[in-house]
Amino acid sequence: MKKLLSILSILLVFMFVSCSQSNAKSEENNDKNKKDMNKQMEKDGGKMLVVFFSHAGENYSVGDIKVGNTKIVADYISKHTGADQFEIVCEKDYNMPYMKLIEVAKQEANNGELPAYKGKIENIDQYSTIFIGGPVWWGTYPQVMFTFFKDYDLNDKTIIPFTTHEGSGLASCVDDIKKAYPKAKVLDGFAMYGHDVRTNENKVINWLKGLGY
Ligand SMILES: Cc1cc2nc3c(=O)[nH]c(=O)nc-3n(C[C@H](O)[C@H](O)[C@H](O)COP(=O)(O)O)c2cc1C
């Protein structure tokens, strides 16, 4: 009986030790993830920001929408990374039928116009990583985004481009960001069909996971 009890107590001690070891291991993993995240933040030295333009109203494939496709992706990014947001809102009113907007945008692009936008970013220095996103309009970002690129020097940042589109993917958006910011660290871009954004948050989550967020 005495022998049995001592075997049982040895077993209990063993179970306790291995259980606390595995708890310690999962805490260790959590800590490691947090540390990796912090390290990345420390290395970059700042916070994250999503800069985007998005057009609500009548659009191709999705009809008359209250919230633009790119804004939905921008909101997913902020939800899953905690990034702040700056929405580029054009002074000019784009509230018009899709077929008219197509023509207006074509002219803006052909003329290299730089339409004004509202508001400004108070302290751009606090951000080290900037997601930049917009719809593809005639093969690149809408012209008003180029006004933003002219106003803000992001050459010392990590830039993560994204687009929503209806077939052109990233088009020349990544190249155009690289041209605007030749010294920035520009990561591979992420493109998503505009008609997909409302039903496919997972695609954004998986992309962000791949980036380590
Ligand atoms: C003026 C205009 C031009 C467009 N040009 C393109 C294009 O060149 N390639 C493409 O794939 N989609 C094009 N689209 C479709 C948009 O990129 C797509 O619907 C996008 O998801 C819209 O995003 P938003 O709702 O955030 O503005 C265009 C849409 C508009 C209104």
The ligand as an ORCA input file, in Angstrom:
! r2SCAN-3c Opt
* xyz 0 1
  C     -13.912     56.256    -62.776
  C     -13.696     54.780    -62.591
  C     -12.666     54.153    -63.291
  C     -12.423     52.790    -63.096
  N     -11.384     52.195    -63.753
  C     -11.106     50.887    -63.490
  C      -9.972     50.258    -64.113
  O      -9.216     50.853    -64.876
  N      -9.742     48.955    -63.809
  C     -10.539     48.245    -62.954
  O     -10.269     47.079    -62.719
  N     -11.610     48.824    -62.342
  C     -11.900     50.113    -62.594
  N     -12.958     50.718    -61.947
  C     -13.705     49.949    -60.941
  C     -13.232     50.291    -59.531
  O     -11.827     50.183    -59.413
  C     -13.856     49.367    -58.467
  O     -15.234     49.381    -58.590
  C     -13.446     49.729    -57.053
  O     -13.712     48.661    -56.205
  C     -14.156     50.962    -56.550
  O     -13.747     51.221    -55.228
  P     -14.411     52.357    -54.317
  O     -15.848     51.947    -54.095
  O     -13.625     52.317    -53.063
  O     -14.272     53.664    -55.030
  C     -13.239     52.055    -62.176
  C     -14.296     52.688    -61.514
  C     -14.526     54.037    -61.718
  C     -15.651     54.719    -60.977
*
